[in-house]
Amino acid sequence: MTSRGLRAFGDGLVSLLLPAYLATLGFNAFKIGVLTTATLAGSAALTLTVGFVAHHFSRRSLLIAAAVLMAVTGIAFALVQDFWPLLLVAFIGTLNPSSGDVSVFLPLEHAQLAHSVTDRDRTALFARYSLVGSLIGAVGALAAGAPDLLRQIVGLDIKQALQIAFLLYAFLGVGALLLYRKLPDEPLDASAAPAEPLRKSRTIVLTLAALFSLDAFAGGFVVQSLLALWLFQQYGLSLAATGAIFFLTGILSAGSYLVAVQISKRIGLVNTMVFTHLPSSLCLLLIPFMPSLGPVIVLLLIRSALSQMDVPTRTSYVMAVVTPGERAAAASVTAVPRSLAAAASPMLAGSLLAMSGFGWPLLIAGALKIVYDILLLAMFRKVRPPEERREGQ
């Protein structure tokens, strides 16, 4: 949980500073979208690779290697300023432009956690895991105003202040590394099934991955970095003001994880995913038509209170409907769409923002997410996890 918090702070910080930093380097909205796409595509490729090889290595070793890569990514972003080298660093590194976790760390930590609890406690555990990430990520977003303060107090120019923030991201990677070194080489539960590739659960996992890819593609239009860029362009907000908005959205998302646990106990995991996600998608559809910043902020806050309830429930559902030994592979294969399918849409969103100030990316994202919700309900409402099957007997 502590390592999740360190990474969440770094993700919340750089997801807002990334577009500001790239704009400071002279890149337009299209190039910022391309670099954002590269971060997601690279994360997807690395996560998918880990899913196929995880059964050959201990999760401890893979987590340590990922933490080293996180530290190197922060240092490289602070030092490199040309587009093509930055594109390479973005692809092979761990930088996360979204408000959620889309990195290689995710499936490894999910598999580790899933082995440590019973079926009935699984959703609550992932809710706490998501809660930590969202709360501390919100603090990281609030800290995005620090470069402005450094510029005023110390006299640094904005580019230097932003480079210091990326060095902080690298330092957080070192902190995660030290924590992962304390993990045992073997699963905490000695009776847990050894990791293995997908076999028995292949069909259901690939079907879920296809659906998640649609949701992820839609989400790529409104990753936090590009949503911040739209607010910068449309309303001229400062880093501090934008950070405060995303701090509030993060707090609301964090609270929603705990509410999701209680809702899922009453109506089930799939129903919780769908019926909390649908109204949040409607909020996205409405935002571009708002006449001023005030209603936009209200809709963003309402969306944040609803849209992330599917995070712990989705994770718990995937871990429940596969065999224990396939959990690491299933986590990787279903996590990949959150970055692979989302990798194309930021570039498209950047192009749309470069051509027009209207919030086309938000409109497209909302419509696609509604389609995803309907398909998920239609295909999986009768596929229940063990704890729900027991309750129905």
N, C-alpha and C positions, 0 to 999 in steps of 0.2 A: 504493500500500500504506500509506503514511504517513497519508493522509487517511482511509482505512478504519480505521486504528487510532484516530485522534482521535474519529471518530464512534462507534466501538465502545465506547470508554471512556465517552462521554456516554450511550449507550444502556444500558450495564450499570449505570451510576449511577442514572439516572432511572427505569429500569424497577422498581427496588426502592423508590426514594424516592417515586414517584408515589402508591401507595396510602397510604403513611404521611402524605404531605403532604395529600392529599385528606381523609383521616380527621381530621387536625389542623384542617382548615377546617370540620369538622362534617358531612361527607357520609357517608351510610351505604353498605353494600356494594352496594346496587342502583345508587345514583348513581355510585359508583366504576366499576361495570361499564358504565354508560351512557357515561361519559367515556372509558373505555378503548375502547369500541366506536367512539366518534367519532374517536379518533386513527387507528384502523385503517381506518375508512371513508374518511376524508380522504386518507390515504396512498394508498389504492386508487384513488380518483378522480384524484388528481394523477399517479400512475404510469401509469394508463391513458391520460390525456391526453398525457403525454409520449410514450407509445408511438405515438400517432397523428400527432404533430407532429415527432418527432425528426428526420425526414429533411429538415425545413425549416431546422433550426438546427444549429450545431456542438455537439458534446457538451460542449465547454469552456464555452460560454455557458450551457447548461442546468445544468451542475454548479455554476457560480458562482451562478446564481439560486437553486438549491436550498440552497446554503450560506448565502446571505443569509437565506432563510426559516428556516433552522435557528437562526440567531442571534436573529432576531425572536421565534421561538417561545419560546426560553429566557427572554428578557426579559419577554415577556408573561405567562408562567406565574409568574414571580417577583412580578409586580405585581398581577395580577388574582386576586380571591378569591371572586367570586360565581359561582354555578353556570352560568347561561346565558352570560355572557361567556367563561367557561372552556370551555364546550362549543364555542363558535365557534372559539376559539383551538386547541382540540384537533383540530377538524376540518380547519382550513386549515393547521395547522402540521406539523412533522416529528417530533413526539414518538413514541417507539417503546416500547410497553409490553412487548415480547417480548424473548427472549434472542437472537433472530436479527435480521437486517437486513430490514425490510419497507418501507423508505423508497423515495422516488423516486430516490435515489442509485444504488440497486442495478442496475437495468437499464442505466443509462448507463455505470457502471463495468464491468459485465460485457461489454458490447459493445466497449468500449475495449480491454479485456484480451484478448478472444477474437481480435482482429485481430493480436495481437502474437506469437502462437506457432503452432507446427505442430499437427496433429491429435494426434500422440503425446504432446506436452507439455501439451496443453490441461487435462487433468484434474489434473495435478500443479500447474499454475499456479493453478487455482481452489482446490485444497486449501491452497496457501500463503496465498491471499487469505482463505479461511475461517479458517485457523489464526490469522492476525493478528487477525481480528475476534474470534474466540472467546477468545484469550489476553488481549487487552487489555480485552475486555468483562468477563472474569472479574475483572480488576484493578479495573474500574469498579464491579462488584458489591461487591467487598471494601471499596472506598472509601465505600460507602453507610453504613458505621459512623461516618464522619467527623462528621456533624451531632451525634451523641451526644457526641463528643469536644469539639467546639466549645462545646456547651452546658455541659460540665463545666469546660473550661479557661478559656474566655473569658467565660462567664456569659450567653451568648445563650439566648433561649428557643428551643424546638425549631422553631417556625414560621420564625423568622428564619434559623436555621441551614439549614433546607431551602430557603428562598428563595435563599440564597447558592449552594447547589448548582445551582439552575436557572440562575443567572447564570453559573456555570462552564460549564454546557451551552452557553449562548450564546457564551461565549468560545471554546469548541471549534469552534463553527460559523465563527467568524472565522478561526481557524487553518486550517480546511479551505478556506475561501475563498482565502486567500493561496496555498495549495498548488495549487488548481485554476487560478489565474491563470497559473501557469507552464506549463500544458499548451498544446500547439499547437492552432490552430483546426482543422486537418485531422488525420485519423487518422495515427498514427505510421508506418504502412506506406503509402507513397504508392501502391502497387499494389492496396491493399484496395478492395473494391467499395464504391461509395457507398451510404449508407443509403437504404432504400426501404421502403414499407409491405408488409404481408404479401400475398403472391400465391400463389406456388408451394407454400409450406409452410403455407397457411392451415388446411387440414384437420387435419394432425397437431398443429399448435400449439393449435388450439381444443380438440382432444381431450385433449391434455396439460393444458391450462388447466382443463378440466372436472374431471379427476382431481385436479389440485393443489388445486382449490377444495374438494374433499371433505376432503383432508388439512388444508388451512388452516382450514376450519370446525371440524374436530376440535381442531386446535392452539389455536384461539381460546379453548377452554374452560380451557386450562392455560397461557396466556401468563404470563410471569414475574411480572408485577405481581399477577395474581390468585392464582397459586400462592403467592406471598409472603403475600398477604392471608389465604389459607387457613392457612398456617403460623402467622401472627400470631394468628389467631382460635383455632385448634385447640390450639396448644401454647404460646401466650404468648411467642413468641420476640422478642428485641430486634432492632433493625436490624442491629447488629453481628453477632449470631449468624446471622441470615438471610443477611447478606452473605457470611459465611464459607462457608456451605453452597453458595451459588451461585457463589462463587469456585472451589470444588472441582469443581462440575459443569461450569463453564466450562473448567477445565484439562483435564478428561477429554474433553470435546467437542473441544477443540483437538487433542489427541493422536489422536483418532479420525479426523480429516481425513487425516492422513498414512497411517494404516493403510488407509483407504478406497481410496487410490490403488493400493496394492499388491494389495488384494483385487480391485479392478476389473480389473486386468491379468490376473488368473487366471480370474475367472468372468464378467466383463462388467459394464457400468454398470448395466443394469436389475436384474440379479440382486443386485448389491451394494446397490442402493437397497432392494430388497424384503427380503432375508434378514438384513439388519442392523436394519431398521426393525421387523419383526414382533416379535422378543423385547422390544424397548424398549416396544412398545405393551402387551405383556402385563404389564410392570412397572407401567404406569399403572393397569391393571385391578386389580392387587393392592394398591396403596398404600392405598386407603380402608379395607381390611380389616385393616391392621396394628394391633396392640394398643398400640404406643408409638412414640415419636419415632425411636428407634434403627433399627428395621427400615424405617421410612419413608425415612430418610436413605440407607440402604444401597440401596434400590430406586431412589431418585432418582439415585444415583451410577452404578448399573448402567445405568439408562436413558440417562444423559448419555454414557456410554462407547459407546453404540450408536446412539442416535436421530439424531445429526447426520452420520452417515456418508453419508447421502443428499444432503447439501447440495452438496458439490463435484461429486459424481457426477451429480446432477440438473442442475446448471448446465451442466456439460460436455456432458451428453446433449442438452439443448435447443440449445446452440450448434452441436452436431455434426449434428443432423438437419434443420437449416434452411439455406438458402443464405446466404452471407456478408453480402449486402446486407440480408437480413431479420433479422439478429441483434438489432439494437436493438429493433425492433418485437416480435420473439418474446420477448425478455427482459422487456419491459414487460407483454405480454399474459399470459405465464405467471407473472410476479411478482405481478400484480394479485390473483389469488385468495388469496395469502398475507396480504392485508390486507382485500380486499373480502368474500370468503366468511367470513373470520375475524371480520369486523366485527360480525356478529349474535351470535356465541356468547359474547363476554365479558359482554354484558348479560344473557343467559340464565344464565351462570355466576354472575354477581353476585346474580341473583334466587334461585338455588338456595342460595348461601352465606348469603343473608339469612334463608332459611326453615329451613335445616338445617346443622348442623356436619359432617354426613357428606360425604365427598368425591365427591358425585355428578358434578361436572364432570370429575374424573379418570377415573371409570368410563365416562362417555359418550365422552370423548376417546379412550380406549384402544380401545373397541369400534369406533368409526368409523374409526380409523386402520388397524385390521386389515382392514376392508372395503376401504379404499383400497389397501393393499398387494396384496391378492388381485386386485383389478381391474387394477392396473398391470401385474402379472406376466402376467395372461391376455391383455392387449391389446397389450403392447409387447415381449414377450420375443423376438420374431422381427424387430423393427425395430432393426437394429444400426447404430452409428456407423461412420464410414469406417475407423477404425483396427482395429475388430473384424472388419469385412468383409474387410479385406486379410489379416488373420491367418487367416481361415477359408478363403482361396482357395489 
